[in-house]
Amino acid sequence: MRILIDECMPWKIGKRIIGHECEGVVKAGFAGEGNGVLLRLAEEAGYDVLLTVDQGIPYQQSLKDLRIAVIVIRATSNKIEVLEPHIPAVLNALASIHAGEVIYGVTGVNG
């Protein structure tokens, strides 16, 4: 899957998501865009999933008409060392996610 790493996360986390093509928002050319515009641009660019820690995306944006899926990690920080334990849960979510679906509150073993 093609995964877009949200701007609120370190793009290097994508290197730990083995078996998927990951790119950060800045490299994709979408830096500074609001969530609604970002989701539409990502979808138009062919991304399958937006990976974020932004807990508000499912509530702030109407996702029902989009094909891009969203995975929201529930973490205490957006630092890479805090996010790394969540990668197995992200990989599990990627194995079952469908277009347009939101998986909210993905968390690692230690919450």
Gaussian input, Z-matrix of N, CA and C with variables (Angstrom, degrees):
# hf/3-21g

backbone

0 1
 N
 C     1     B1
 C     2     B2     1     A1
 N     3     B3     2     A2     1     D1
 C     4     B4     3     A3     2     D2
 C     5     B5     4     A4     3     D3
 N     6     B6     5     A5     4     D4
 C     7     B7     6     A6     5     D5
 C     8     B8     7     A7     6     D6
 N     9     B9     8     A8     7     D7
 C    10    B10     9     A9     8     D8
 C    11    B11    10    A10     9     D9
 N    12    B12    11    A11    10    D10
 C    13    B13    12    A12    11    D11
 C    14    B14    13    A13    12    D12
 N    15    B15    14    A14    13    D13
 C    16    B16    15    A15    14    D14
 C    17    B17    16    A16    15    D15
 N    18    B18    17    A17    16    D16
 C    19    B19    18    A18    17    D17
 C    20    B20    19    A19    18    D18
 N    21    B21    20    A20    19    D19
 C    22    B22    21    A21    20    D20
 C    23    B23    22    A22    21    D21
 N    24    B24    23    A23    22    D22
 C    25    B25    24    A24    23    D23
 C    26    B26    25    A25    24    D24
 N    27    B27    26    A26    25    D25
 C    28    B28    27    A27    26    D26
 C    29    B29    28    A28    27    D27
 N    30    B30    29    A29    28    D28
 C    31    B31    30    A30    29    D29
 C    32    B32    31    A31    30    D30
 N    33    B33    32    A32    31    D31
 C    34    B34    33    A33    32    D32
 C    35    B35    34    A34    33    D33
 N    36    B36    35    A35    34    D34
 C    37    B37    36    A36    35    D35
 C    38    B38    37    A37    36    D36
 N    39    B39    38    A38    37    D37
 C    40    B40    39    A39    38    D38
 C    41    B41    40    A40    39    D39
 N    42    B42    41    A41    40    D40
 C    43    B43    42    A42    41    D41
 C    44    B44    43    A43    42    D42
 N    45    B45    44    A44    43    D43
 C    46    B46    45    A45    44    D44
 C    47    B47    46    A46    45    D45
 N    48    B48    47    A47    46    D46
 C    49    B49    48    A48    47    D47
 C    50    B50    49    A49    48    D48
 N    51    B51    50    A50    49    D49
 C    52    B52    51    A51    50    D50
 C    53    B53    52    A52    51    D51
 N    54    B54    53    A53    52    D52
 C    55    B55    54    A54    53    D53
 C    56    B56    55    A55    54    D54
 N    57    B57    56    A56    55    D55
 C    58    B58    57    A57    56    D56
 C    59    B59    58    A58    57    D57
 N    60    B60    59    A59    58    D58
 C    61    B61    60    A60    59    D59
 C    62    B62    61    A61    60    D60
 N    63    B63    62    A62    61    D61
 C    64    B64    63    A63    62    D62
 C    65    B65    64    A64    63    D63
 N    66    B66    65    A65    64    D64
 C    67    B67    66    A66    65    D65
 C    68    B68    67    A67    66    D66
 N    69    B69    68    A68    67    D67
 C    70    B70    69    A69    68    D68
 C    71    B71    70    A70    69    D69
 N    72    B72    71    A71    70    D70
 C    73    B73    72    A72    71    D71
 C    74    B74    73    A73    72    D72
 N    75    B75    74    A74    73    D73
 C    76    B76    75    A75    74    D74
 C    77    B77    76    A76    75    D75
 N    78    B78    77    A77    76    D76
 C    79    B79    78    A78    77    D77
 C    80    B80    79    A79    78    D78
 N    81    B81    80    A80    79    D79
 C    82    B82    81    A81    80    D80
 C    83    B83    82    A82    81    D81
 N    84    B84    83    A83    82    D82
 C    85    B85    84    A84    83    D83
 C    86    B86    85    A85    84    D84
 N    87    B87    86    A86    85    D85
 C    88    B88    87    A87    86    D86
 C    89    B89    88    A88    87    D87
 N    90    B90    89    A89    88    D88
 C    91    B91    90    A90    89    D89
 C    92    B92    91    A91    90    D90
 N    93    B93    92    A92    91    D91
 C    94    B94    93    A93    92    D92
 C    95    B95    94    A94    93    D93
 N    96    B96    95    A95    94    D94
 C    97    B97    96    A96    95    D95
 C    98    B98    97    A97    96    D96
 N    99    B99    98    A98    97    D97
 C   100   B100    99    A99    98    D98
 C   101   B101   100   A100    99    D99
 N   102   B102   101   A101   100   D100
 C   103   B103   102   A102   101   D101
 C   104   B104   103   A103   102   D102
 N   105   B105   104   A104   103   D103
 C   106   B106   105   A105   104   D104
 C   107   B107   106   A106   105   D105
 N   108   B108   107   A107   106   D106
 C   109   B109   108   A108   107   D107
 C   110   B110   109   A109   108   D108
 N   111   B111   110   A110   109   D109
 C   112   B112   111   A111   110   D110
 C   113   B113   112   A112   111   D111
 N   114   B114   113   A113   112   D112
 C   115   B115   114   A114   113   D113
 C   116   B116   115   A115   114   D114
 N   117   B117   116   A116   115   D115
 C   118   B118   117   A117   116   D116
 C   119   B119   118   A118   117   D117
 N   120   B120   119   A119   118   D118
 C   121   B121   120   A120   119   D119
 C   122   B122   121   A121   120   D120
 N   123   B123   122   A122   121   D121
 C   124   B124   123   A123   122   D122
 C   125   B125   124   A124   123   D123
 N   126   B126   125   A125   124   D124
 C   127   B127   126   A126   125   D125
 C   128   B128   127   A127   126   D126
 N   129   B129   128   A128   127   D127
 C   130   B130   129   A129   128   D128
 C   131   B131   130   A130   129   D129
 N   132   B132   131   A131   130   D130
 C   133   B133   132   A132   131   D131
 C   134   B134   133   A133   132   D132
 N   135   B135   134   A134   133   D133
 C   136   B136   135   A135   134   D134
 C   137   B137   136   A136   135   D135
 N   138   B138   137   A137   136   D136
 C   139   B139   138   A138   137   D137
 C   140   B140   139   A139   138   D138
 N   141   B141   140   A140   139   D139
 C   142   B142   141   A141   140   D140
 C   143   B143   142   A142   141   D141
 N   144   B144   143   A143   142   D142
 C   145   B145   144   A144   143   D143
 C   146   B146   145   A145   144   D144
 N   147   B147   146   A146   145   D145
 C   148   B148   147   A147   146   D146
 C   149   B149   148   A148   147   D147
 N   150   B150   149   A149   148   D148
 C   151   B151   150   A150   149   D149
 C   152   B152   151   A151   150   D150
 N   153   B153   152   A152   151   D151
 C   154   B154   153   A153   152   D152
 C   155   B155   154   A154   153   D153
 N   156   B156   155   A155   154   D154
 C   157   B157   156   A156   155   D155
 C   158   B158   157   A157   156   D156
 N   159   B159   158   A158   157   D157
 C   160   B160   159   A159   158   D158
 C   161   B161   160   A160   159   D159
 N   162   B162   161   A161   160   D160
 C   163   B163   162   A162   161   D161
 C   164   B164   163   A163   162   D162
 N   165   B165   164   A164   163   D163
 C   166   B166   165   A165   164   D164
 C   167   B167   166   A166   165   D165
 N   168   B168   167   A167   166   D166
 C   169   B169   168   A168   167   D167
 C   170   B170   169   A169   168   D168
 N   171   B171   170   A170   169   D169
 C   172   B172   171   A171   170   D170
 C   173   B173   172   A172   171   D171
 N   174   B174   173   A173   172   D172
 C   175   B175   174   A174   173   D173
 C   176   B176   175   A175   174   D174
 N   177   B177   176   A176   175   D175
 C   178   B178   177   A177   176   D176
 C   179   B179   178   A178   177   D177
 N   180   B180   179   A179   178   D178
 C   181   B181   180   A180   179   D179
 C   182   B182   181   A181   180   D180
 N   183   B183   182   A182   181   D181
 C   184   B184   183   A183   182   D182
 C   185   B185   184   A184   183   D183
 N   186   B186   185   A185   184   D184
 C   187   B187   186   A186   185   D185
 C   188   B188   187   A187   186   D186
 N   189   B189   188   A188   187   D187
 C   190   B190   189   A189   188   D188
 C   191   B191   190   A190   189   D189
 N   192   B192   191   A191   190   D190
 C   193   B193   192   A192   191   D191
 C   194   B194   193   A193   192   D192
 N   195   B195   194   A194   193   D193
 C   196   B196   195   A195   194   D194
 C   197   B197   196   A196   195   D195
 N   198   B198   197   A197   196   D196
 C   199   B199   198   A198   197   D197
 C   200   B200   199   A199   198   D198
 N   201   B201   200   A200   199   D199
 C   202   B202   201   A201   200   D200
 C   203   B203   202   A202   201   D201
 N   204   B204   203   A203   202   D202
 C   205   B205   204   A204   203   D203
 C   206   B206   205   A205   204   D204
 N   207   B207   206   A206   205   D205
 C   208   B208   207   A207   206   D206
 C   209   B209   208   A208   207   D207
 N   210   B210   209   A209   208   D208
 C   211   B211   210   A210   209   D209
 C   212   B212   211   A211   210   D210
 N   213   B213   212   A212   211   D211
 C   214   B214   213   A213   212   D212
 C   215   B215   214   A214   213   D213
 N   216   B216   215   A215   214   D214
 C   217   B217   216   A216   215   D215
 C   218   B218   217   A217   216   D216
 N   219   B219   218   A218   217   D217
 C   220   B220   219   A219   218   D218
 C   221   B221   220   A220   219   D219
 N   222   B222   221   A221   220   D220
 C   223   B223   222   A222   221   D221
 C   224   B224   223   A223   222   D222
 N   225   B225   224   A224   223   D223
 C   226   B226   225   A225   224   D224
 C   227   B227   226   A226   225   D225
 N   228   B228   227   A227   226   D226
 C   229   B229   228   A228   227   D227
 C   230   B230   229   A229   228   D228
 N   231   B231   230   A230   229   D229
 C   232   B232   231   A231   230   D230
 C   233   B233   232   A232   231   D231
 N   234   B234   233   A233   232   D232
 C   235   B235   234   A234   233   D233
 C   236   B236   235   A235   234   D234
 N   237   B237   236   A236   235   D235
 C   238   B238   237   A237   236   D236
 C   239   B239   238   A238   237   D237
 N   240   B240   239   A239   238   D238
 C   241   B241   240   A240   239   D239
 C   242   B242   241   A241   240   D240
 N   243   B243   242   A242   241   D241
 C   244   B244   243   A243   242   D242
 C   245   B245   244   A244   243   D243
 N   246   B246   245   A245   244   D244
 C   247   B247   246   A246   245   D245
 C   248   B248   247   A247   246   D246
 N   249   B249   248   A248   247   D247
 C   250   B250   249   A249   248   D248
 C   251   B251   250   A250   249   D249
 N   252   B252   251   A251   250   D250
 C   253   B253   252   A252   251   D251
 C   254   B254   253   A253   252   D252
 N   255   B255   254   A254   253   D253
 C   256   B256   255   A255   254   D254
 C   257   B257   256   A256   255   D255
 N   258   B258   257   A257   256   D256
 C   259   B259   258   A258   257   D257
 C   260   B260   259   A259   258   D258
 N   261   B261   260   A260   259   D259
 C   262   B262   261   A261   260   D260
 C   263   B263   262   A262   261   D261
 N   264   B264   263   A263   262   D262
 C   265   B265   264   A264   263   D263
 C   266   B266   265   A265   264   D264
 N   267   B267   266   A266   265   D265
 C   268   B268   267   A267   266   D266
 C   269   B269   268   A268   267   D267
 N   270   B270   269   A269   268   D268
 C   271   B271   270   A270   269   D269
 C   272   B272   271   A271   270   D270
 N   273   B273   272   A272   271   D271
 C   274   B274   273   A273   272   D272
 C   275   B275   274   A274   273   D273
 N   276   B276   275   A275   274   D274
 C   277   B277   276   A276   275   D275
 C   278   B278   277   A277   276   D276
 N   279   B279   278   A278   277   D277
 C   280   B280   279   A279   278   D278
 C   281   B281   280   A280   279   D279
 N   282   B282   281   A281   280   D280
 C   283   B283   282   A282   281   D281
 C   284   B284   283   A283   282   D282
 N   285   B285   284   A284   283   D283
 C   286   B286   285   A285   284   D284
 C   287   B287   286   A286   285   D285
 N   288   B288   287   A287   286   D286
 C   289   B289   288   A288   287   D287
 C   290   B290   289   A289   288   D288
 N   291   B291   290   A290   289   D289
 C   292   B292   291   A291   290   D290
 C   293   B293   292   A292   291   D291
 N   294   B294   293   A293   292   D292
 C   295   B295   294   A294   293   D293
 C   296   B296   295   A295   294   D294
 N   297   B297   296   A296   295   D295
 C   298   B298   297   A297   296   D296
 C   299   B299   298   A298   297   D297
 N   300   B300   299   A299   298   D298
 C   301   B301   300   A300   299   D299
 C   302   B302   301   A301   300   D300
 N   303   B303   302   A302   301   D301
 C   304   B304   303   A303   302   D302
 C   305   B305   304   A304   303   D303
 N   306   B306   305   A305   304   D304
 C   307   B307   306   A306   305   D305
 C   308   B308   307   A307   306   D306
 N   309   B309   308   A308   307   D307
 C   310   B310   309   A309   308   D308
 C   311   B311   310   A310   309   D309
 N   312   B312   311   A311   310   D310
 C   313   B313   312   A312   311   D311
 C   314   B314   313   A313   312   D312
 N   315   B315   314   A314   313   D313
 C   316   B316   315   A315   314   D314
 C   317   B317   316   A316   315   D315
 N   318   B318   317   A317   316   D316
 C   319   B319   318   A318   317   D317
 C   320   B320   319   A319   318   D318
 N   321   B321   320   A320   319   D319
 C   322   B322   321   A321   320   D320
 C   323   B323   322   A322   321   D321
 N   324   B324   323   A323   322   D322
 C   325   B325   324   A324   323   D323
 C   326   B326   325   A325   324   D324
 N   327   B327   326   A326   325   D325
 C   328   B328   327   A327   326   D326
 C   329   B329   328   A328   327   D327
 N   330   B330   329   A329   328   D328
 C   331   B331   330   A330   329   D329
 C   332   B332   331   A331   330   D330

   B1=1.4501
   B2=1.5230
   B3=1.3187
   B4=1.4651
   B5=1.5212
   B6=1.3159
   B7=1.4622
   B8=1.5227
   B9=1.3217
   B10=1.4578
   B11=1.5202
   B12=1.3309
   B13=1.4593
   B14=1.5271
   B15=1.3090
   B16=1.4637
   B17=1.5268
   B18=1.3078
   B19=1.4638
   B20=1.5267
   B21=1.3178
   B22=1.4663
   B23=1.5303
   B24=1.3268
   B25=1.4678
   B26=1.5239
   B27=1.3346
   B28=1.4636
   B29=1.5306
   B30=1.3233
   B31=1.4620
   B32=1.5265
   B33=1.3249
   B34=1.4670
   B35=1.5252
   B36=1.3298
   B37=1.4644
   B38=1.5308
   B39=1.3200
   B40=1.4628
   B41=1.5139
   B42=1.3308
   B43=1.4648
   B44=1.5226
   B45=1.3171
   B46=1.4617
   B47=1.5291
   B48=1.3128
   B49=1.4655
   B50=1.5254
   B51=1.3097
   B52=1.4585
   B53=1.5325
   B54=1.3288
   B55=1.4568
   B56=1.5149
   B57=1.3266
   B58=1.4562
   B59=1.5222
   B60=1.3175
   B61=1.4620
   B62=1.5253
   B63=1.3176
   B64=1.4659
   B65=1.5215
   B66=1.3257
   B67=1.4563
   B68=1.5206
   B69=1.3124
   B70=1.4524
   B71=1.5209
   B72=1.3143
   B73=1.4605
   B74=1.5304
   B75=1.3231
   B76=1.4676
   B77=1.5240
   B78=1.3293
   B79=1.4645
   B80=1.5254
   B81=1.3186
   B82=1.4623
   B83=1.5268
   B84=1.3405
   B85=1.4566
   B86=1.5178
   B87=1.3316
   B88=1.4632
   B89=1.5247
   B90=1.3167
   B91=1.4675
   B92=1.5178
   B93=1.3265
   B94=1.4522
   B95=1.5128
   B96=1.3103
   B97=1.4664
   B98=1.5235
   B99=1.3088
   B100=1.4582
   B101=1.5212
   B102=1.3158
   B103=1.4612
   B104=1.5241
   B105=1.3181
   B106=1.4618
   B107=1.5163
   B108=1.3287
   B109=1.4656
   B110=1.5213
   B111=1.3210
   B112=1.4596
   B113=1.5242
   B114=1.3111
   B115=1.4655
   B116=1.5233
   B117=1.2972
   B118=1.4759
   B119=1.5373
   B120=1.3344
   B121=1.4617
   B122=1.5267
   B123=1.3225
   B124=1.4646
   B125=1.5241
   B126=1.3030
   B127=1.4628
   B128=1.5309
   B129=1.3238
   B130=1.4687
   B131=1.5260
   B132=1.3315
   B133=1.4639
   B134=1.5285
   B135=1.3192
   B136=1.4575
   B137=1.5131
   B138=1.3162
   B139=1.4637
   B140=1.5210
   B141=1.3214
   B142=1.4665
   B143=1.5215
   B144=1.3411
   B145=1.4665
   B146=1.5261
   B147=1.3293
   B148=1.4607
   B149=1.5201
   B150=1.3236
   B151=1.4618
   B152=1.5186
   B153=1.3290
   B154=1.4611
   B155=1.5201
   B156=1.3190
   B157=1.4639
   B158=1.5236
   B159=1.3266
   B160=1.4647
   B161=1.5262
   B162=1.3198
   B163=1.4651
   B164=1.5260
   B165=1.3233
   B166=1.4540
   B167=1.5151
   B168=1.3197
   B169=1.4635
   B170=1.5279
   B171=1.3247
   B172=1.4725
   B173=1.5283
   B174=1.3141
   B175=1.4627
   B176=1.5248
   B177=1.3368
   B178=1.4623
   B179=1.5214
   B180=1.3144
   B181=1.4577
   B182=1.5227
   B183=1.3088
   B184=1.4562
   B185=1.5229
   B186=1.3058
   B187=1.4581
   B188=1.5225
   B189=1.3178
   B190=1.4621
   B191=1.5202
   B192=1.3194
   B193=1.4597
   B194=1.5253
   B195=1.3079
   B196=1.4618
   B197=1.5206
   B198=1.3259
   B199=1.4672
   B200=1.5237
   B201=1.3294
   B202=1.4584
   B203=1.5280
   B204=1.3081
   B205=1.4629
   B206=1.5256
   B207=1.3216
   B208=1.4635
   B209=1.5204
   B210=1.3250
   B211=1.4639
   B212=1.5191
   B213=1.3210
   B214=1.4592
   B215=1.5263
   B216=1.3219
   B217=1.4634
   B218=1.5206
   B219=1.3212
   B220=1.4642
   B221=1.5261
   B222=1.3274
   B223=1.4630
   B224=1.5239
   B225=1.3192
   B226=1.4582
   B227=1.5214
   B228=1.3323
   B229=1.4597
   B230=1.5228
   B231=1.3213
   B232=1.4543
   B233=1.5326
   B234=1.3110
   B235=1.4643
   B236=1.5239
   B237=1.3214
   B238=1.4566
   B239=1.5284
   B240=1.3310
   B241=1.4704
   B242=1.5331
   B243=1.3023
   B244=1.4683
   B245=1.5279
   B246=1.3228
   B247=1.4643
   B248=1.5253
   B249=1.3274
   B250=1.4665
   B251=1.5288
   B252=1.3331
   B253=1.4652
   B254=1.5338
   B255=1.3216
   B256=1.4619
   B257=1.5321
   B258=1.3242
   B259=1.4641
   B260=1.5314
   B261=1.3363
   B262=1.4729
   B263=1.5317
   B264=1.3199
   B265=1.4687
   B266=1.5284
   B267=1.3244
   B268=1.4664
   B269=1.5259
   B270=1.3289
   B271=1.4638
   B272=1.5267
   B273=1.3255
   B274=1.4687
   B275=1.5200
   B276=1.3204
   B277=1.4659
   B278=1.5283
   B279=1.3221
   B280=1.4626
   B281=1.5234
   B282=1.3221
   B283=1.4648
   B284=1.5206
   B285=1.3344
   B286=1.4659
   B287=1.5278
   B288=1.3165
   B289=1.4677
   B290=1.5268
   B291=1.3202
   B292=1.4619
   B293=1.5238
   B294=1.3089
   B295=1.4624
   B296=1.5239
   B297=1.3213
   B298=1.4575
   B299=1.5139
   B300=1.3115
   B301=1.4685
   B302=1.5280
   B303=1.3175
   B304=1.4573
   B305=1.5175
   B306=1.3189
   B307=1.4654
   B308=1.5148
   B309=1.3112
   B310=1.4578
   B311=1.5208
   B312=1.3102
   B313=1.4566
   B314=1.5070
   B315=1.3518
   B316=1.4571
   B317=1.5197
   B318=1.3063
   B319=1.4599
   B320=1.5195
   B321=1.3196
   B322=1.4519
   B323=1.5118
   B324=1.3079
   B325=1.4588
   B326=1.5187
   B327=1.3241
   B328=1.4614
   B329=1.5272
   B330=1.3425
   B331=1.4627
   B332=1.4611
   A1=109.65
   A2=115.05
   A3=120.77
   A4=107.70
   A5=115.43
   A6=121.47
   A7=109.49
   A8=115.01
   A9=121.24
   A10=107.98
   A11=116.22
   A12=122.19
   A13=107.86
   A14=116.84
   A15=121.89
   A16=111.14
   A17=115.04
   A18=122.98
   A19=112.75
   A20=117.34
   A21=121.15
   A22=112.13
   A23=116.71
   A24=121.60
   A25=109.45
   A26=117.27
   A27=119.08
   A28=109.64
   A29=117.63
   A30=121.11
   A31=112.20
   A32=117.09
   A33=120.52
   A34=112.89
   A35=117.44
   A36=119.75
   A37=110.22
   A38=116.46
   A39=121.03
   A40=113.41
   A41=117.60
   A42=121.11
   A43=111.73
   A44=116.98
   A45=121.37
   A46=112.39
   A47=116.41
   A48=121.11
   A49=107.02
   A50=114.79
   A51=123.29
   A52=110.72
   A53=114.96
   A54=120.70
   A55=114.33
   A56=116.77
   A57=121.23
   A58=109.09
   A59=116.03
   A60=121.72
   A61=108.49
   A62=116.45
   A63=121.21
   A64=110.60
   A65=114.62
   A66=120.63
   A67=108.65
   A68=116.50
   A69=121.11
   A70=111.89
   A71=116.00
   A72=122.56
   A73=111.32
   A74=117.65
   A75=120.75
   A76=110.32
   A77=117.24
   A78=121.01
   A79=111.33
   A80=116.58
   A81=120.90
   A82=112.05
   A83=116.64
   A84=120.72
   A85=114.57
   A86=116.32
   A87=121.06
   A88=113.04
   A89=118.11
   A90=121.41
   A91=111.41
   A92=115.51
   A93=121.82
   A94=115.48
   A95=117.74
   A96=120.47
   A97=110.00
   A98=116.66
   A99=121.56
   A100=109.89
   A101=116.53
   A102=120.70
   A103=114.04
   A104=117.81
   A105=120.17
   A106=112.11
   A107=116.22
   A108=121.31
   A109=109.66
   A110=116.93
   A111=121.47
   A112=111.12
   A113=117.57
   A114=120.88
   A115=111.26
   A116=117.48
   A117=120.67
   A118=111.23
   A119=117.00
   A120=120.08
   A121=111.23
   A122=116.05
   A123=120.65
   A124=110.55
   A125=116.24
   A126=120.43
   A127=110.48
   A128=116.64
   A129=121.18
   A130=111.87
   A131=117.13
   A132=121.74
   A133=112.38
   A134=117.37
   A135=120.50
   A136=116.10
   A137=117.64
   A138=119.50
   A139=109.12
   A140=115.61
   A141=121.57
   A142=111.97
   A143=115.69
   A144=120.86
   A145=110.06
   A146=115.75
   A147=122.08
   A148=106.53
   A149=116.62
   A150=122.24
   A151=107.79
   A152=116.72
   A153=120.68
   A154=111.59
   A155=115.44
   A156=121.77
   A157=109.67
   A158=116.84
   A159=122.07
   A160=109.27
   A161=115.86
   A162=121.82
   A163=112.75
   A164=117.41
   A165=120.59
   A166=115.65
   A167=118.54
   A168=119.83
   A169=113.23
   A170=119.51
   A171=117.49
   A172=113.29
   A173=117.06
   A174=120.80
   A175=112.28
   A176=116.63
   A177=121.51
   A178=112.55
   A179=116.37
   A180=120.55
   A181=111.35
   A182=115.69
   A183=120.72
   A184=106.86
   A185=115.75
   A186=120.81
   A187=112.30
   A188=117.51
   A189=120.53
   A190=113.64
   A191=118.52
   A192=120.85
   A193=113.09
   A194=117.29
   A195=121.06
   A196=111.24
   A197=114.93
   A198=120.32
   A199=111.21
   A200=117.18
   A201=119.58
   A202=109.17
   A203=115.64
   A204=121.20
   A205=108.43
   A206=115.95
   A207=121.55
   A208=108.67
   A209=115.85
   A210=121.82
   A211=106.95
   A212=115.70
   A213=122.03
   A214=108.29
   A215=116.47
   A216=121.63
   A217=108.76
   A218=116.04
   A219=120.58
   A220=107.58
   A221=115.39
   A222=120.86
   A223=109.12
   A224=115.59
   A225=121.03
   A226=112.56
   A227=116.57
   A228=122.09
   A229=108.23
   A230=116.21
   A231=119.04
   A232=111.48
   A233=117.19
   A234=121.31
   A235=109.21
   A236=115.29
   A237=120.34
   A238=112.52
   A239=116.83
   A240=118.97
   A241=111.71
   A242=117.52
   A243=121.72
   A244=109.97
   A245=117.30
   A246=121.55
   A247=113.54
   A248=117.96
   A249=121.26
   A250=113.98
   A251=120.70
   A252=119.45
   A253=113.77
   A254=117.40
   A255=121.68
   A256=112.65
   A257=117.57
   A258=120.96
   A259=112.75
   A260=121.04
   A261=118.23
   A262=112.97
   A263=117.46
   A264=120.56
   A265=110.73
   A266=117.06
   A267=120.62
   A268=109.63
   A269=116.97
   A270=120.61
   A271=111.23
   A272=117.22
   A273=120.46
   A274=110.81
   A275=116.76
   A276=120.75
   A277=110.43
   A278=117.17
   A279=120.81
   A280=111.91
   A281=116.77
   A282=120.85
   A283=112.57
   A284=117.05
   A285=118.76
   A286=114.56
   A287=117.71
   A288=119.91
   A289=111.05
   A290=115.22
   A291=122.13
   A292=109.49
   A293=115.61
   A294=121.51
   A295=110.44
   A296=116.00
   A297=121.81
   A298=115.55
   A299=117.42
   A300=121.35
   A301=110.62
   A302=115.83
   A303=121.96
   A304=107.52
   A305=116.08
   A306=120.84
   A307=105.42
   A308=115.22
   A309=122.62
   A310=110.66
   A311=116.11
   A312=120.66
   A313=114.93
   A314=117.29
   A315=120.29
   A316=107.61
   A317=115.57
   A318=119.56
   A319=110.57
   A320=115.83
   A321=121.36
   A322=111.10
   A323=115.57
   A324=122.66
   A325=111.98
   A326=117.00
   A327=120.61
   A328=113.58
   A329=116.73
   A330=120.53
   A331=113.30
   D1=152.13
   D2=173.60
   D3=-93.67
   D4=121.33
   D5=-175.42
   D6=-117.19
   D7=131.32
   D8=174.91
   D9=-101.22
   D10=123.20
   D11=179.12
   D12=-87.88
   D13=120.30
   D14=-176.75
   D15=-59.98
   D16=154.27
   D17=-177.98
   D18=-62.61
   D19=-23.78
   D20=-179.07
   D21=-81.85
   D22=5.13
   D23=179.35
   D24=-123.66
   D25=154.17
   D26=174.31
   D27=-69.59
   D28=126.28
   D29=-177.44
   D30=-61.59
   D31=-24.93
   D32=-178.45
   D33=-64.57
   D34=-16.48
   D35=177.63
   D36=-61.04
   D37=-26.41
   D38=178.99
   D39=-61.73
   D40=-27.05
   D41=178.29
   D42=-66.30
   D43=-19.18
   D44=-178.94
   D45=-93.67
   D46=-4.82
   D47=179.95
   D48=-96.54
   D49=80.60
   D50=-173.16
   D51=-68.25
   D52=139.11
   D53=176.02
   D54=89.68
   D55=4.90
   D56=-179.81
   D57=-134.86
   D58=153.36
   D59=177.68
   D60=-90.79
   D61=115.61
   D62=-176.66
   D63=-117.78
   D64=143.05
   D65=178.90
   D66=-147.07
   D67=142.78
   D68=177.86
   D69=-80.26
   D70=157.37
   D71=-179.43
   D72=-57.76
   D73=-40.84
   D74=-178.34
   D75=-63.52
   D76=-48.92
   D77=-179.67
   D78=-62.74
   D79=-33.42
   D80=179.46
   D81=-72.82
   D82=-13.24
   D83=178.96
   D84=89.54
   D85=18.23
   D86=-176.39
   D87=-110.17
   D88=15.69
   D89=-176.78
   D90=-57.87
   D91=137.84
   D92=174.87
   D93=82.39
   D94=-2.91
   D95=-179.99
   D96=-76.26
   D97=145.47
   D98=174.26
   D99=-69.44
   D100=163.74
   D101=-174.77
   D102=-57.12
   D103=-43.97
   D104=-178.50
   D105=-62.57
   D106=-47.14
   D107=178.36
   D108=-65.05
   D109=-43.01
   D110=-180.00
   D111=-57.62
   D112=-46.87
   D113=-179.75
   D114=-61.03
   D115=-42.50
   D116=-179.93
   D117=-68.36
   D118=-42.81
   D119=177.82
   D120=-62.92
   D121=-42.93
   D122=179.71
   D123=-62.10
   D124=-43.97
   D125=179.09
   D126=-62.62
   D127=-46.27
   D128=179.57
   D129=-62.31
   D130=-31.27
   D131=-179.93
   D132=-82.32
   D133=-2.90
   D134=175.63
   D135=92.28
   D136=14.49
   D137=175.38
   D138=-74.66
   D139=144.48
   D140=179.58
   D141=-91.96
   D142=-34.20
   D143=-172.16
   D144=-140.46
   D145=139.84
   D146=166.94
   D147=-103.03
   D148=124.33
   D149=177.21
   D150=-103.45
   D151=126.62
   D152=-174.03
   D153=-147.75
   D154=164.29
   D155=168.27
   D156=-111.16
   D157=4.39
   D158=-179.71
   D159=-72.56
   D160=99.95
   D161=-175.74
   D162=-64.18
   D163=-19.04
   D164=-175.38
   D165=-88.37
   D166=-13.42
   D167=-175.14
   D168=-52.95
   D169=-47.76
   D170=-178.63
   D171=-62.77
   D172=-22.52
   D173=-177.94
   D174=-95.78
   D175=-28.03
   D176=-176.56
   D177=-84.63
   D178=-26.29
   D179=-172.19
   D180=-120.16
   D181=143.88
   D182=171.95
   D183=-83.71
   D184=112.55
   D185=-176.72
   D186=-101.24
   D187=-3.86
   D188=-171.39
   D189=-63.79
   D190=-27.62
   D191=-178.28
   D192=-96.60
   D193=5.10
   D194=-178.04
   D195=-100.28
   D196=150.68
   D197=175.61
   D198=-93.46
   D199=-20.74
   D200=-179.30
   D201=-70.13
   D202=139.29
   D203=176.61
   D204=-93.02
   D205=160.78
   D206=-179.92
   D207=-132.04
   D208=131.91
   D209=172.06
   D210=-115.16
   D211=123.39
   D212=-179.88
   D213=-108.36
   D214=116.56
   D215=177.67
   D216=-84.92
   D217=132.97
   D218=174.38
   D219=-96.45
   D220=108.51
   D221=-177.62
   D222=-140.35
   D223=158.71
   D224=-179.08
   D225=-80.60
   D226=-12.06
   D227=-178.04
   D228=-157.31
   D229=164.17
   D230=174.98
   D231=-102.28
   D232=16.04
   D233=177.10
   D234=-73.22
   D235=144.12
   D236=-174.43
   D237=-58.68
   D238=-37.46
   D239=-179.11
   D240=-68.93
   D241=-24.69
   D242=176.07
   D243=-81.09
   D244=-34.49
   D245=-177.61
   D246=-78.83
   D247=-30.14
   D248=-176.36
   D249=-52.48
   D250=-43.31
   D251=179.83
   D252=-63.46
   D253=-14.38
   D254=-179.64
   D255=-87.13
   D256=-9.74
   D257=-175.31
   D258=-59.40
   D259=-43.63
   D260=176.99
   D261=-57.38
   D262=-38.62
   D263=177.90
   D264=-68.13
   D265=-36.37
   D266=176.48
   D267=-63.72
   D268=-44.79
   D269=178.97
   D270=-61.52
   D271=-40.22
   D272=176.20
   D273=-62.60
   D274=-42.72
   D275=179.12
   D276=-63.71
   D277=-40.85
   D278=179.66
   D279=-63.35
   D280=-30.48
   D281=-179.22
   D282=-68.74
   D283=-20.72
   D284=-174.99
   D285=-124.35
   D286=-4.83
   D287=-174.61
   D288=-71.79
   D289=148.17
   D290=179.20
   D291=-119.21
   D292=158.99
   D293=178.50
   D294=-53.34
   D295=132.09
   D296=178.08
   D297=82.37
   D298=-4.11
   D299=-178.17
   D300=-84.57
   D301=149.25
   D302=173.04
   D303=-117.21
   D304=123.88
   D305=172.74
   D306=-107.18
   D307=112.08
   D308=-171.61
   D309=-105.60
   D310=135.44
   D311=173.05
   D312=83.13
   D313=27.19
   D314=176.25
   D315=-59.57
   D316=132.30
   D317=-177.02
   D318=-141.16
   D319=151.55
   D320=177.79
   D321=-83.21
   D322=-174.68
   D323=-176.99
   D324=-56.75
   D325=-39.52
   D326=-176.43
   D327=-94.10
   D328=13.03
   D329=176.56
   D330=70.94

